[in-house]
Amino acid sequence: MERLTGRMGLSLGVYVTALMLLAPGASIAGEAASGAPPRALAADAAALAVAAAQDEPAEPEAPAEEPAEGGGAAEWFRQIAISGLVDSYYQFAFSEEPPALRSFDVNHNSFTLSQAKLALEKPVSDTSRAGFRVDFHIGDTADVVNSFEPGSEDLKFVEQAYVSYLVPAGKGLKFDFGKFVTPHGGEVIEAASNYNYSRGILFGFAIPFYHMGARFAYPVSDQVTLTGYVVNGWNNVLDNNGGKTLGVTLGYSPGGSYSFVGSYMVGPEGDDNSDDFRHLFDGLFSYTVSDATTVYANFDYGHDDVDAGADWYGVATALRHQLNDTWAVAPRYEIFKDDDGWATGQAQTVQSITVTAEHKISDFITRIEWRSDFSDEPFFADGDALKKNQSALIIAFIYTFASN
């Protein structure tokens, strides 16, 4: 298996899938309840933040006043947004083995702290152009996210850390520099922001977790946002070779019932190897069926030039239906083709079916989830043998908080 510095896997690619409709979501905890997948929400938020900061008319200047002693610091602290979550779960795998093809929910028959997180952010605006964001976290999730980092192990406690500046050019160019989560995928690291509790195969085996470098976002129009990246590569604050990875994201949100986010990234990712390039294309389409029902489809295709070359590709689709004020249900289907065994360690095609029931009161979320995974090859542990399928039941408890 050749994951190099990749995430827990690689991108899934071109596969056509039909969506199941059910009758009767750095990421901010609790966004999933709004319906759109978190990546789509992040693209919309970036466009709105930059555009709003630049488009609001300037207020007439007030007469200068002597600030009260310490008033400047107090005003600065009032601009800081604080958010976070505590996420824990219990999982029973029916093979009585730790389940494969999982990102963070990796334990069987054990009460587990998956993630405890605290985020501090000062947003940029046309009146305060400098800002920052820092996300601290601990738990199994922090360990997994940092597991491919060639730098210090202490970096696992910092999910994101970057400074920002809103350049007064055109509609406003937002510049970020530091460590930030990847733009790829239909899901994010924080469970509360996703439709389902477990992350899908594409999230864990098709895309990176994070990048270190520069990010430039510009709202071309009210509907289109372009974002460019110059980063070390996949999952490396400390670069593992002499090359750099380039990327671009196009976000299109016409303001109606659908949106699209497409991203492409290319660069050398091998240890001490700047010659073999890795390519990743990620597409996310989301559609609001009604006030209660939303759906998304995520597609990934990846290729790495290393050795004789390797390809991986797949698609995931999920639906979320709000049954009433407190209950929601979310089915998800995925298929992933790893013909060269680069992502999963074995040449195979895997599929996954997940059904999640969610109960939410205020900021407290309970999720009960059934997930079954299937392969066309013996892959899943079953005692001393291997079998072609696995199933597990999870109950998770999540508390989220935010100052604003």
Secondary structure, DSSP 8 states (H G I E B T S, - for coil): ---TT-SSSB------------------TTGGGGSS-HHHHHHHHHHHHHHHHHHS------------TTHHHHHHHHT-EEEEEEEEEEEEETTSS--SS-SS---SSEEEEEEEEEEEEE---SSS-EEEEEEEEESHHHHHHTTT-SS-GGGGGEEEEEEEEEE-STT-EEEEEEEEE-S-SS--S-GGGSSSSS--HHHHHBS-SEEEEEEEEEESSSSEEEEEEEES-SS-SS-SSS--EEEEEEEE--SSSEEEEEEEEEEEEETTEEEEEEEEEEEEEEEE-SSSEEEEEEEEEEEE-STT-EEEEEEEEEEEEE-SSSEEEEEEEEEEEETTSTTTSS-EEEEEEEEEEEEEETTEEEEEEEEEEEESSS-EEETTEEESEEEEEEEEEEEEEE--
